[in-house]
Amino acid sequence: MRRLPALPLKSVLLNTSRIELWPADLLRARSNADARLLAGAYAVLRRKQDGRYLAAVSARGVHPLATGLPRQPGLDEAWDALDRFESATRGFDADAQGALPLHALQERLHALGLDDAAYAERTGLTLVAEPAALAFAGRDRYRRPLWLTRSAGRGWQAMRAAAACDGVVLEAISGYRSHDYQLGIFERKRARGQSVEEILHVNAAPGYSEHHSGRALDIGTPGEPPAESSFEDTAAFAWLTRHAGDFGFVMSYPRANPHGIVYEPWHWYFAGPART
């Protein structure tokens, strides 16, 4: 028997190098059997590499959702993260949990044929560690849970509310992305015949994306396709240009930026608290 945590997990994502621990009620059941287990669970172990559900955790115990659960890489690290959360008796500050070590990322970059040292020198970008915990910041355009650091999430919600008061609708397109997610983008594009250099013109190398930090947002507005330069012609972009800095957000990749990344008027980074 496991004891229920003193704090609800519903607003926190616990992050480890290979496994994420999600609030069960934010995940979609993928079968009737999953639905029954998730209905009584408070946490689900989700493999980062492919999104596979590994186990549901309830007060009655651990319920495997994948074969070979004890042999899953990173399982001990995931249990340690859950144990620390379950032991917390006061407010759990996601921002105070620190960052994950950069486990084996360089080896994975080399497998892509990417010299990370040369890439960093050429672009001026630095490796970005993933947060050990993230906060629920609402949902994105596609009704997916949006995960950000707690401070970035509060900044986003305040900025979105202020825009709405001015008659402008801001939508989150995406927030936090893991190293594994970014690696998957590269692998899919390479499978379609694109070279690594072609991909790097549009996507930061895995480990170098600001999205890994949980402080970056791709922002859209209704009726506008996601991640297109035409976003700069919208009332939403005009509002962001005038007001985003008041909420701590800056546009990371303007035209002719020194990193060599394509112009991204939709990509905004939470650099710090709002100016006063």
PyRosetta script that sets phi, psi and omega in degrees:
from pyrosetta import init, pose_from_sequence

init()
pose = pose_from_sequence("MRRLPALPLKSVLLNTSRIELWPADLLRARSNADARLLAGAYAVLRRKQDGRYLAAVSARGVHPLATGLPRQPGLDEAWDALDRFESATRGFDADAQGALPLHALQERLHALGLDDAAYAERTGLTLVAEPAALAFAGRDRYRRPLWLTRSAGRGWQAMRAAAACDGVVLEAISGYRSHDYQLGIFERKRARGQSVEEILHVNAAPGYSEHHSGRALDIGTPGEPPAESSFEDTAAFAWLTRHAGDFGFVMSYPRANPHGIVYEPWHWYFAGPART")
pose.set_psi(1, 134.9)
pose.set_omega(1, 173.4)
pose.set_phi(2, -104.2)
pose.set_psi(2, 146.9)
pose.set_omega(2, 176.4)
pose.set_phi(3, -86.6)
pose.set_psi(3, 145.8)
pose.set_omega(3, 176.3)
pose.set_phi(4, -65.5)
pose.set_psi(4, 140.7)
pose.set_omega(4, 178.5)
pose.set_phi(5, -65.3)
pose.set_psi(5, 147.8)
pose.set_omega(5, 179.1)
pose.set_phi(6, -67.1)
pose.set_psi(6, -24.1)
pose.set_omega(6, -179.8)
pose.set_phi(7, -113.1)
pose.set_psi(7, 146.1)
pose.set_omega(7, 178.1)
pose.set_phi(8, -71.5)
pose.set_psi(8, 139.9)
pose.set_omega(8, 177.6)
pose.set_phi(9, -85.0)
pose.set_psi(9, -7.3)
pose.set_omega(9, -168.2)
pose.set_phi(10, -58.5)
pose.set_psi(10, -23.5)
pose.set_omega(10, -177.5)
pose.set_phi(11, -109.3)
pose.set_psi(11, 12.2)
pose.set_omega(11, -175.3)
pose.set_phi(12, -132.7)
pose.set_psi(12, 137.3)
pose.set_omega(12, 170.4)
pose.set_phi(13, -108.3)
pose.set_psi(13, 119.2)
pose.set_omega(13, 175.5)
pose.set_phi(14, -89.1)
pose.set_psi(14, 126.8)
pose.set_omega(14, -171.2)
pose.set_phi(15, -114.9)
pose.set_psi(15, 132.3)
pose.set_omega(15, 173.0)
pose.set_phi(16, -129.8)
pose.set_psi(16, 177.4)
pose.set_omega(16, -171.6)
pose.set_phi(17, -64.5)
pose.set_psi(17, -31.7)
pose.set_omega(17, -177.4)
pose.set_phi(18, -121.1)
pose.set_psi(18, -19.3)
pose.set_omega(18, -173.1)
pose.set_phi(19, -133.8)
pose.set_psi(19, 139.2)
pose.set_omega(19, 171.6)
pose.set_phi(20, -105.0)
pose.set_psi(20, 146.3)
pose.set_omega(20, 175.1)
pose.set_phi(21, -111.7)
pose.set_psi(21, 109.5)
pose.set_omega(21, -174.3)
pose.set_phi(22, -99.5)
pose.set_psi(22, 149.3)
pose.set_omega(22, 165.7)
pose.set_phi(23, -61.6)
pose.set_psi(23, 128.7)
pose.set_omega(23, -173.8)
pose.set_phi(24, -61.2)
pose.set_psi(24, -33.8)
pose.set_omega(24, -174.9)
pose.set_phi(25, -77.9)
pose.set_psi(25, -1.6)
pose.set_omega(25, 176.0)
pose.set_phi(26, -101.1)
pose.set_psi(26, -1.3)
pose.set_omega(26, -179.2)
pose.set_phi(27, -103.8)
pose.set_psi(27, 147.6)
pose.set_omega(27, 178.3)
pose.set_phi(28, -89.5)
pose.set_psi(28, 127.6)
pose.set_omega(28, 177.4)
pose.set_phi(29, -66.9)
pose.set_psi(29, 139.1)
pose.set_omega(29, -176.6)
pose.set_phi(30, -104.5)
pose.set_psi(30, -1.0)
pose.set_omega(30, 175.1)
pose.set_phi(31, -161.0)
pose.set_psi(31, 168.4)
pose.set_omega(31, 178.2)
pose.set_phi(32, -63.9)
pose.set_psi(32, -36.4)
pose.set_omega(32, 178.8)
pose.set_phi(33, -65.4)
pose.set_psi(33, -42.8)
pose.set_omega(33, 176.9)
pose.set_phi(34, -60.7)
pose.set_psi(34, -41.6)
pose.set_omega(34, -176.6)
pose.set_phi(35, -60.2)
pose.set_psi(35, -41.1)
pose.set_omega(35, -179.4)
pose.set_phi(36, -65.6)
pose.set_psi(36, -41.6)
pose.set_omega(36, -178.8)
pose.set_phi(37, -72.1)
pose.set_psi(37, -41.0)
pose.set_omega(37, -179.0)
pose.set_phi(38, -67.1)
pose.set_psi(38, -30.3)
pose.set_omega(38, -178.4)
pose.set_phi(39, -62.2)
pose.set_psi(39, -31.7)
pose.set_omega(39, -179.3)
pose.set_phi(40, -103.5)
pose.set_psi(40, 6.4)
pose.set_omega(40, -175.2)
pose.set_phi(41, -101.1)
pose.set_psi(41, 159.0)
pose.set_omega(41, 173.0)
pose.set_phi(42, -113.3)
pose.set_psi(42, -10.9)
pose.set_omega(42, 178.8)
pose.set_phi(43, -148.1)
pose.set_psi(43, 149.9)
pose.set_omega(43, 176.3)
pose.set_phi(44, -131.7)
pose.set_psi(44, 131.1)
pose.set_omega(44, 174.2)
pose.set_phi(45, -84.6)
pose.set_psi(45, 125.3)
pose.set_omega(45, -175.3)
pose.set_phi(46, -125.6)
pose.set_psi(46, 122.6)
pose.set_omega(46, -179.5)
pose.set_phi(47, -70.5)
pose.set_psi(47, 129.7)
pose.set_omega(47, -174.4)
pose.set_phi(48, -71.9)
pose.set_psi(48, -31.7)
pose.set_omega(48, -174.1)
pose.set_phi(49, -61.6)
pose.set_psi(49, -39.4)
pose.set_omega(49, -175.5)
pose.set_phi(50, -136.8)
pose.set_psi(50, 4.0)
pose.set_omega(50, 178.8)
pose.set_phi(51, 78.0)
pose.set_psi(51, 8.8)
pose.set_omega(51, -178.1)
pose.set_phi(52, -66.3)
pose.set_psi(52, 133.0)
pose.set_omega(52, 173.4)
pose.set_phi(53, -75.8)
pose.set_psi(53, 127.5)
pose.set_omega(53, -176.9)
pose.set_phi(54, -101.1)
pose.set_psi(54, -39.8)
pose.set_omega(54, -177.4)
pose.set_phi(55, -162.9)
pose.set_psi(55, 150.0)
pose.set_omega(55, 171.6)
pose.set_phi(56, -106.8)
pose.set_psi(56, 143.5)
pose.set_omega(56, -177.9)
pose.set_phi(57, -120.1)
pose.set_psi(57, 125.3)
pose.set_omega(57, 177.2)
pose.set_phi(58, -131.6)
pose.set_psi(58, 178.7)
pose.set_omega(58, 177.4)
pose.set_phi(59, -64.0)
pose.set_psi(59, -20.2)
pose.set_omega(59, -179.9)
pose.set_phi(60, -84.4)
pose.set_psi(60, -12.8)
pose.set_omega(60, 178.4)
pose.set_phi(61, 138.4)
pose.set_psi(61, -161.4)
pose.set_omega(61, -178.8)
pose.set_phi(62, -103.1)
pose.set_psi(62, 130.5)
pose.set_omega(62, -176.2)
pose.set_phi(63, -118.5)
pose.set_psi(63, 106.4)
pose.set_omega(63, -177.8)
pose.set_phi(64, -61.0)
pose.set_psi(64, 138.5)
pose.set_omega(64, 174.7)
pose.set_phi(65, -115.3)
pose.set_psi(65, 0.1)
pose.set_omega(65, 178.4)
pose.set_phi(66, -141.7)
pose.set_psi(66, 149.7)
pose.set_omega(66, 178.1)
pose.set_phi(67, -72.2)
pose.set_psi(67, 151.8)
pose.set_omega(67, 176.9)
pose.set_phi(68, 69.1)
pose.set_psi(68, 32.3)
pose.set_omega(68, -177.1)
pose.set_phi(69, -53.6)
pose.set_psi(69, -46.9)
pose.set_omega(69, -177.1)
pose.set_phi(70, -61.5)
pose.set_psi(70, -19.1)
pose.set_omega(70, -177.1)
pose.set_phi(71, -95.9)
pose.set_psi(71, 2.6)
pose.set_omega(71, -178.5)
pose.set_phi(72, -67.1)
pose.set_psi(72, 127.9)
pose.set_omega(72, 176.8)
pose.set_phi(73, -60.3)
pose.set_psi(73, 137.3)
pose.set_omega(73, 176.6)
pose.set_phi(74, 86.0)
pose.set_psi(74, 4.6)
pose.set_omega(74, -175.3)
pose.set_phi(75, -65.1)
pose.set_psi(75, -42.9)
pose.set_omega(75, -179.4)
pose.set_phi(76, -61.3)
pose.set_psi(76, -40.1)
pose.set_omega(76, 178.6)
pose.set_phi(77, -62.4)
pose.set_psi(77, -39.4)
pose.set_omega(77, 179.3)
pose.set_phi(78, -66.2)
pose.set_psi(78, -43.8)
pose.set_omega(78, 178.9)
pose.set_phi(79, -63.1)
pose.set_psi(79, -38.3)
pose.set_omega(79, 179.0)
pose.set_phi(80, -62.1)
pose.set_psi(80, -41.0)
pose.set_omega(80, 179.4)
pose.set_phi(81, -64.0)
pose.set_psi(81, -42.0)
pose.set_omega(81, 179.7)
pose.set_phi(82, -67.8)
pose.set_psi(82, -39.4)
pose.set_omega(82, 178.6)
pose.set_phi(83, -61.9)
pose.set_psi(83, -40.5)
pose.set_omega(83, 179.0)
pose.set_phi(84, -64.5)
pose.set_psi(84, -39.7)
pose.set_omega(84, 179.3)
pose.set_phi(85, -66.9)
pose.set_psi(85, -44.7)
pose.set_omega(85, -178.2)
pose.set_phi(86, -64.9)
pose.set_psi(86, -24.5)
pose.set_omega(86, -179.6)
pose.set_phi(87, -83.6)
pose.set_psi(87, -13.5)
pose.set_omega(87, -179.3)
pose.set_phi(88, -69.9)
pose.set_psi(88, 132.3)
pose.set_omega(88, -179.2)
pose.set_phi(89, -114.6)
pose.set_psi(89, -9.1)
pose.set_omega(89, 176.9)
pose.set_phi(90, -118.3)
pose.set_psi(90, -174.8)
pose.set_omega(90, -178.3)
pose.set_phi(91, -54.0)
pose.set_psi(91, 134.5)
pose.set_omega(91, -179.2)
pose.set_phi(92, -97.8)
pose.set_psi(92, 113.2)
pose.set_omega(92, -178.9)
pose.set_phi(93, -95.7)
pose.set_psi(93, 107.5)
pose.set_omega(93, -178.4)
pose.set_phi(94, -59.3)
pose.set_psi(94, -36.0)
pose.set_omega(94, -177.3)
pose.set_phi(95, -69.2)
pose.set_psi(95, -20.1)
pose.set_omega(95, -177.1)
pose.set_phi(96, -87.5)
pose.set_psi(96, 0.2)
pose.set_omega(96, -175.1)
pose.set_phi(97, -85.3)
pose.set_psi(97, -7.0)
pose.set_omega(97, 176.8)
pose.set_phi(98, 82.0)
pose.set_psi(98, -163.4)
pose.set_omega(98, -176.1)
pose.set_phi(99, -121.6)
pose.set_psi(99, 159.3)
pose.set_omega(99, 178.7)
pose.set_phi(100, -81.9)
pose.set_psi(100, 149.6)
pose.set_omega(100, 172.8)
pose.set_phi(101, -67.8)
pose.set_psi(101, 156.2)
pose.set_omega(101, -177.0)
pose.set_phi(102, -86.6)
pose.set_psi(102, 69.1)
pose.set_omega(102, -176.1)
pose.set_phi(103, -62.4)
pose.set_psi(103, 118.1)
pose.set_omega(103, 167.4)
pose.set_phi(104, 54.3)
pose.set_psi(104, 16.7)
pose.set_omega(104, -177.5)
pose.set_phi(105, -66.0)
pose.set_psi(105, -39.8)
pose.set_omega(105, -177.8)
pose.set_phi(106, -62.2)
pose.set_psi(106, -38.8)
pose.set_omega(106, 177.8)
pose.set_phi(107, -62.4)
pose.set_psi(107, -37.6)
pose.set_omega(107, -179.8)
pose.set_phi(108, -70.6)
pose.set_psi(108, -33.7)
pose.set_omega(108, 176.1)
pose.set_phi(109, -67.3)
pose.set_psi(109, -40.7)
pose.set_omega(109, 178.3)
pose.set_phi(110, -64.2)
pose.set_psi(110, -33.1)
pose.set_omega(110, 177.6)
pose.set_phi(111, -65.2)
pose.set_psi(111, -25.1)
pose.set_omega(111, 175.1)
pose.set_phi(112, -80.6)
pose.set_psi(112, -5.6)
pose.set_omega(112, -175.6)
pose.set_phi(113, 80.6)
pose.set_psi(113, 25.8)
pose.set_omega(113, -176.4)
pose.set_phi(114, -111.5)
pose.set_psi(114, 121.1)
pose.set_omega(114, 175.8)
pose.set_phi(115, -82.4)
pose.set_psi(115, 102.7)
pose.set_omega(115, -172.0)
pose.set_phi(116, -65.6)
pose.set_psi(116, -34.6)
pose.set_omega(116, 179.6)
pose.set_phi(117, -66.1)
pose.set_psi(117, -44.0)
pose.set_omega(117, 178.9)
pose.set_phi(118, -66.4)
pose.set_psi(118, -38.8)
pose.set_omega(118, 179.3)
pose.set_phi(119, -62.8)
pose.set_psi(119, -45.5)
pose.set_omega(119, 180.0)
pose.set_phi(120, -62.2)
pose.set_psi(120, -41.2)
pose.set_omega(120, -179.9)
pose.set_phi(121, -67.2)
pose.set_psi(121, -39.6)
pose.set_omega(121, -177.3)
pose.set_phi(122, -69.7)
pose.set_psi(122, -38.5)
pose.set_omega(122, -172.8)
pose.set_phi(123, -97.1)
pose.set_psi(123, -22.7)
pose.set_omega(123, -173.4)
pose.set_phi(124, 77.3)
pose.set_psi(124, 6.8)
pose.set_omega(124, 176.9)
pose.set_phi(125, -84.6)
pose.set_psi(125, 153.9)
pose.set_omega(125, 178.4)
pose.set_phi(126, -121.0)
pose.set_psi(126, 157.1)
pose.set_omega(126, 176.9)
pose.set_phi(127, -61.8)
pose.set_psi(127, 140.4)
pose.set_omega(127, -177.0)
pose.set_phi(128, -117.3)
pose.set_psi(128, 119.4)
pose.set_omega(128, 177.9)
pose.set_phi(129, -79.4)
pose.set_psi(129, 152.9)
pose.set_omega(129, 176.6)
pose.set_phi(130, -84.9)
pose.set_psi(130, 143.7)
pose.set_omega(130, 175.0)
pose.set_phi(131, -66.4)
pose.set_psi(131, 149.4)
pose.set_omega(131, 177.3)
pose.set_phi(132, -76.9)
pose.set_psi(132, -14.8)
pose.set_omega(132, 176.0)
pose.set_phi(133, -153.8)
pose.set_psi(133, 148.8)
pose.set_omega(133, 179.6)
pose.set_phi(134, -132.7)
pose.set_psi(134, 157.6)
pose.set_omega(134, -177.5)
pose.set_phi(135, -108.8)
pose.set_psi(135, 144.7)
pose.set_omega(135, 176.1)
pose.set_phi(136, -69.3)
pose.set_psi(136, 124.0)
pose.set_omega(136, -175.8)
pose.set_phi(137, -118.5)
pose.set_psi(137, 29.3)
pose.set_omega(137, -178.3)
pose.set_phi(138, 96.9)
pose.set_psi(138, -153.7)
pose.set_omega(138, -178.3)
pose.set_phi(139, -126.3)
pose.set_psi(139, 154.6)
pose.set_omega(139, -180.0)
pose.set_phi(140, -88.5)
pose.set_psi(140, -173.8)
pose.set_omega(140, -178.7)
pose.set_phi(141, -54.7)
pose.set_psi(141, -32.0)
pose.set_omega(141, -174.1)
pose.set_phi(142, -97.0)
pose.set_psi(142, 14.0)
pose.set_omega(142, 178.3)
pose.set_phi(143, 68.4)
pose.set_psi(143, 18.9)
pose.set_omega(143, 174.9)
pose.set_phi(144, -85.3)
pose.set_psi(144, 147.7)
pose.set_omega(144, 175.0)
pose.set_phi(145, -59.2)
pose.set_psi(145, 136.7)
pose.set_omega(145, 178.4)
pose.set_phi(146, -103.8)
pose.set_psi(146, 121.2)
pose.set_omega(146, -179.1)
pose.set_phi(147, -110.4)
pose.set_psi(147, 130.5)
pose.set_omega(147, 176.8)
pose.set_phi(148, -143.0)
pose.set_psi(148, 169.0)
pose.set_omega(148, 167.9)
pose.set_phi(149, -61.9)
pose.set_psi(149, 158.5)
pose.set_omega(149, -176.7)
pose.set_phi(150, -61.9)
pose.set_psi(150, -41.7)
pose.set_omega(150, -178.7)
pose.set_phi(151, -67.1)
pose.set_psi(151, -41.3)
pose.set_omega(151, 178.1)
pose.set_phi(152, -65.8)
pose.set_psi(152, -38.4)
pose.set_omega(152, 178.9)
pose.set_phi(153, -63.7)
pose.set_psi(153, -41.2)
pose.set_omega(153, 178.1)
pose.set_phi(154, -65.9)
pose.set_psi(154, -39.7)
pose.set_omega(154, 177.6)
pose.set_phi(155, -62.7)
pose.set_psi(155, -42.3)
pose.set_omega(155, 179.3)
pose.set_phi(156, -63.7)
pose.set_psi(156, -46.3)
pose.set_omega(156, -178.1)
pose.set_phi(157, -64.4)
pose.set_psi(157, -38.8)
pose.set_omega(157, 177.9)
pose.set_phi(158, -67.5)
pose.set_psi(158, -40.9)
pose.set_omega(158, -179.7)
pose.set_phi(159, -66.5)
pose.set_psi(159, -42.3)
pose.set_omega(159, 179.5)
pose.set_phi(160, -63.0)
pose.set_psi(160, -41.6)
pose.set_omega(160, 179.3)
pose.set_phi(161, -65.5)
pose.set_psi(161, -39.6)
pose.set_omega(161, 179.7)
pose.set_phi(162, -65.9)
pose.set_psi(162, -40.7)
pose.set_omega(162, 177.9)
pose.set_phi(163, -62.3)
pose.set_psi(163, -42.0)
pose.set_omega(163, 180.0)
pose.set_phi(164, -60.4)
pose.set_psi(164, -37.2)
pose.set_omega(164, 178.2)
pose.set_phi(165, -64.0)
pose.set_psi(165, -25.1)
pose.set_omega(165, 177.6)
pose.set_phi(166, -94.7)
pose.set_psi(166, 9.2)
pose.set_omega(166, 177.9)
pose.set_phi(167, 80.6)
pose.set_psi(167, 17.0)
pose.set_omega(167, -178.9)
pose.set_phi(168, -112.6)
pose.set_psi(168, 129.9)
pose.set_omega(168, 179.8)
pose.set_phi(169, -100.8)
pose.set_psi(169, 120.2)
pose.set_omega(169, 174.4)
pose.set_phi(170, -105.7)
pose.set_psi(170, 133.3)
pose.set_omega(170, 177.0)
pose.set_phi(171, -120.2)
pose.set_psi(171, 138.9)
pose.set_omega(171, 171.2)
pose.set_phi(172, -79.4)
pose.set_psi(172, 129.8)
pose.set_omega(172, 174.3)
pose.set_phi(173, -93.0)
pose.set_psi(173, -41.9)
pose.set_omega(173, 174.8)
pose.set_phi(174, -163.1)
pose.set_psi(174, 155.7)
pose.set_omega(174, 178.3)
pose.set_phi(175, -124.4)
pose.set_psi(175, -114.9)
pose.set_omega(175, -178.8)
pose.set_phi(176, -61.6)
pose.set_psi(176, 136.6)
pose.set_omega(176, 171.0)
pose.set_phi(177, -133.1)
pose.set_psi(177, 137.1)
pose.set_omega(177, 179.1)
pose.set_phi(178, -78.4)
pose.set_psi(178, 166.0)
pose.set_omega(178, 172.2)
pose.set_phi(179, -57.6)
pose.set_psi(179, -40.3)
pose.set_omega(179, -179.4)
pose.set_phi(180, -61.8)
pose.set_psi(180, -39.0)
pose.set_omega(180, 179.4)
pose.set_phi(181, -62.9)
pose.set_psi(181, -45.0)
pose.set_omega(181, -178.5)
pose.set_phi(182, -66.9)
pose.set_psi(182, -37.2)
pose.set_omega(182, 175.5)
pose.set_phi(183, -61.9)
pose.set_psi(183, -38.0)
pose.set_omega(183, 178.9)
pose.set_phi(184, -63.9)
pose.set_psi(184, -37.5)
pose.set_omega(184, 176.6)
pose.set_phi(185, -59.1)
pose.set_psi(185, -46.0)
pose.set_omega(185, -179.3)
pose.set_phi(186, -64.5)
pose.set_psi(186, -42.5)
pose.set_omega(186, -177.7)
pose.set_phi(187, -65.0)
pose.set_psi(187, -40.2)
pose.set_omega(187, 179.5)
pose.set_phi(188, -67.2)
pose.set_psi(188, -41.7)
pose.set_omega(188, -179.5)
pose.set_phi(189, -69.1)
pose.set_psi(189, -37.0)
pose.set_omega(189, 176.7)
pose.set_phi(190, -65.5)
pose.set_psi(190, -36.0)
pose.set_omega(190, 178.0)
pose.set_phi(191, -65.4)
pose.set_psi(191, -24.1)
pose.set_omega(191, 177.1)
pose.set_phi(192, -88.8)
pose.set_psi(192, 5.0)
pose.set_omega(192, 173.7)
pose.set_phi(193, 99.7)
pose.set_psi(193, 2.1)
pose.set_omega(193, 178.4)
pose.set_phi(194, -79.5)
pose.set_psi(194, 145.7)
pose.set_omega(194, 176.8)
pose.set_phi(195, -82.9)
pose.set_psi(195, 162.5)
pose.set_omega(195, 178.0)
pose.set_phi(196, -59.9)
pose.set_psi(196, -40.5)
pose.set_omega(196, -179.8)
pose.set_phi(197, -63.7)
pose.set_psi(197, -38.8)
pose.set_omega(197, 177.4)
pose.set_phi(198, -63.9)
pose.set_psi(198, -42.1)
pose.set_omega(198, -179.4)
pose.set_phi(199, -66.3)
pose.set_psi(199, -39.0)
pose.set_omega(199, -177.1)
pose.set_phi(200, -66.0)
pose.set_psi(200, -17.8)
pose.set_omega(200, 177.3)
pose.set_phi(201, -72.0)
pose.set_psi(201, -22.2)
pose.set_omega(201, -177.2)
pose.set_phi(202, -112.7)
pose.set_psi(202, -37.5)
pose.set_omega(202, -176.3)
pose.set_phi(203, -118.3)
pose.set_psi(203, 137.3)
pose.set_omega(203, 172.7)
pose.set_phi(204, -65.7)
pose.set_psi(204, 150.5)
pose.set_omega(204, 177.5)
pose.set_phi(205, -61.0)
pose.set_psi(205, 147.1)
pose.set_omega(205, 176.3)
pose.set_phi(206, -52.5)
pose.set_psi(206, 131.9)
pose.set_omega(206, -177.0)
pose.set_phi(207, 95.8)
pose.set_psi(207, -14.9)
pose.set_omega(207, -176.8)
pose.set_phi(208, -113.6)
pose.set_psi(208, 1.5)
pose.set_omega(208, -179.7)
pose.set_phi(209, -81.3)
pose.set_psi(209, 137.8)
pose.set_omega(209, 175.9)
pose.set_phi(210, -63.6)
pose.set_psi(210, -22.0)
pose.set_omega(210, 178.9)
pose.set_phi(211, -62.5)
pose.set_psi(211, -26.1)
pose.set_omega(211, 179.0)
pose.set_phi(212, -62.5)
pose.set_psi(212, -26.8)
pose.set_omega(212, -173.9)
pose.set_phi(213, -76.1)
pose.set_psi(213, -17.0)
pose.set_omega(213, -173.7)
pose.set_phi(214, 75.8)
pose.set_psi(214, 12.3)
pose.set_omega(214, -179.0)
pose.set_phi(215, -116.1)
pose.set_psi(215, 2.7)
pose.set_omega(215, -177.3)
pose.set_phi(216, -112.3)
pose.set_psi(216, 145.4)
pose.set_omega(216, -179.6)
pose.set_phi(217, -133.1)
pose.set_psi(217, 136.2)
pose.set_omega(217, 162.5)
pose.set_phi(218, -93.1)
pose.set_psi(218, 126.7)
pose.set_omega(218, -172.9)
pose.set_phi(219, -115.7)
pose.set_psi(219, 140.3)
pose.set_omega(219, 176.6)
pose.set_phi(220, -133.6)
pose.set_psi(220, -171.9)
pose.set_omega(220, 177.7)
pose.set_phi(221, -149.8)
pose.set_psi(221, 150.6)
pose.set_omega(221, -176.4)
pose.set_phi(222, -54.3)
pose.set_psi(222, 137.7)
pose.set_omega(222, 178.4)
pose.set_phi(223, 86.1)
pose.set_psi(223, -5.0)
pose.set_omega(223, -179.3)
pose.set_phi(224, -111.5)
pose.set_psi(224, 128.9)
pose.set_omega(224, 179.0)
pose.set_phi(225, -63.0)
pose.set_psi(225, 150.7)
pose.set_omega(225, -177.2)
pose.set_phi(226, -72.6)
pose.set_psi(226, 146.3)
pose.set_omega(226, 170.7)
pose.set_phi(227, 54.5)
pose.set_psi(227, 47.6)
pose.set_omega(227, 175.7)
pose.set_phi(228, -123.5)
pose.set_psi(228, 145.1)
pose.set_omega(228, -178.9)
pose.set_phi(229, -62.9)
pose.set_psi(229, -19.4)
pose.set_omega(229, 178.2)
pose.set_phi(230, -63.8)
pose.set_psi(230, -12.8)
pose.set_omega(230, 176.5)
pose.set_phi(231, -57.8)
pose.set_psi(231, -28.7)
pose.set_omega(231, -178.2)
pose.set_phi(232, -65.4)
pose.set_psi(232, -14.8)
pose.set_omega(232, -179.3)
pose.set_phi(233, -92.6)
pose.set_psi(233, 4.5)
pose.set_omega(233, -175.8)
pose.set_phi(234, -94.7)
pose.set_psi(234, 160.1)
pose.set_omega(234, 174.4)
pose.set_phi(235, -64.1)
pose.set_psi(235, -29.5)
pose.set_omega(235, 179.5)
pose.set_phi(236, -64.0)
pose.set_psi(236, -44.4)
pose.set_omega(236, 179.4)
pose.set_phi(237, -66.3)
pose.set_psi(237, -41.1)
pose.set_omega(237, 178.0)
pose.set_phi(238, -59.5)
pose.set_psi(238, -41.3)
pose.set_omega(238, 178.8)
pose.set_phi(239, -64.8)
pose.set_psi(239, -44.7)
pose.set_omega(239, 179.8)
pose.set_phi(240, -61.4)
pose.set_psi(240, -41.8)
pose.set_omega(240, -179.4)
pose.set_phi(241, -58.5)
pose.set_psi(241, -37.3)
pose.set_omega(241, -179.0)
pose.set_phi(242, -81.9)
pose.set_psi(242, -35.4)
pose.set_omega(242, -166.0)
pose.set_phi(243, -120.2)
pose.set_psi(243, -15.2)
pose.set_omega(243, -173.4)
pose.set_phi(244, -58.5)
pose.set_psi(244, -37.1)
pose.set_omega(244, 179.8)
pose.set_phi(245, -61.0)
pose.set_psi(245, -27.8)
pose.set_omega(245, 178.7)
pose.set_phi(246, -66.7)
pose.set_psi(246, -19.6)
pose.set_omega(246, -179.2)
pose.set_phi(247, -109.2)
pose.set_psi(247, 9.2)
pose.set_omega(247, 176.0)
pose.set_phi(248, 91.4)
pose.set_psi(248, 7.0)
pose.set_omega(248, -176.7)
pose.set_phi(249, -102.1)
pose.set_psi(249, 141.2)
pose.set_omega(249, 176.1)
pose.set_phi(250, -130.4)
pose.set_psi(250, 150.8)
pose.set_omega(250, 175.3)
pose.set_phi(251, -81.5)
pose.set_psi(251, 123.6)
pose.set_omega(251, -171.6)
pose.set_phi(252, -79.0)
pose.set_psi(252, -35.3)
pose.set_omega(252, -168.9)
pose.set_phi(253, -127.5)
pose.set_psi(253, 75.7)
pose.set_omega(253, 174.1)
pose.set_phi(254, -70.8)
pose.set_psi(254, 177.9)
pose.set_omega(254, 176.6)
pose.set_phi(255, -60.7)
pose.set_psi(255, 144.2)
pose.set_omega(255, 177.7)
pose.set_phi(256, 56.4)
pose.set_psi(256, 36.2)
pose.set_omega(256, 178.7)
pose.set_phi(257, -69.7)
pose.set_psi(257, 153.1)
pose.set_omega(257, -173.9)
pose.set_phi(258, -69.8)
pose.set_psi(258, -9.0)
pose.set_omega(258, -177.8)
pose.set_phi(259, -88.4)
pose.set_psi(259, -10.0)
pose.set_omega(259, -179.7)
pose.set_phi(260, 77.4)
pose.set_psi(260, 15.4)
pose.set_omega(260, 179.2)
pose.set_phi(261, -90.9)
pose.set_psi(261, 142.2)
pose.set_omega(261, -178.7)
pose.set_phi(262, -56.8)
pose.set_psi(262, 149.9)
pose.set_omega(262, 178.1)
pose.set_phi(263, -54.2)
pose.set_psi(263, 126.6)
pose.set_omega(263, -177.5)
pose.set_phi(264, -130.6)
pose.set_psi(264, 82.7)
pose.set_omega(264, 179.5)
pose.set_phi(265, -66.9)
pose.set_psi(265, -14.0)
pose.set_omega(265, -178.7)
pose.set_phi(266, -88.3)
pose.set_psi(266, -12.2)
pose.set_omega(266, -171.4)
pose.set_phi(267, -98.8)
pose.set_psi(267, 118.5)
pose.set_omega(267, -176.7)
pose.set_phi(268, -128.7)
pose.set_psi(268, 141.7)
pose.set_omega(268, -174.3)
pose.set_phi(269, -120.1)
pose.set_psi(269, 135.0)
pose.set_omega(269, 177.3)
pose.set_phi(270, -82.0)
pose.set_psi(270, 103.4)
pose.set_omega(270, -174.7)
pose.set_phi(271, -89.3)
pose.set_psi(271, -16.4)
pose.set_omega(271, -179.6)
pose.set_phi(272, 164.2)
pose.set_psi(272, -176.2)
pose.set_omega(272, -177.7)
pose.set_phi(273, -63.2)
pose.set_psi(273, 158.7)
pose.set_omega(273, -178.9)
pose.set_phi(274, -61.8)
pose.set_psi(274, 147.4)
pose.set_omega(274, 176.0)
pose.set_phi(275, -72.1)
pose.set_psi(275, 150.5)
pose.set_omega(275, 177.2)
pose.set_phi(276, -119.2)
pose.dump_pdb("model.pdb")
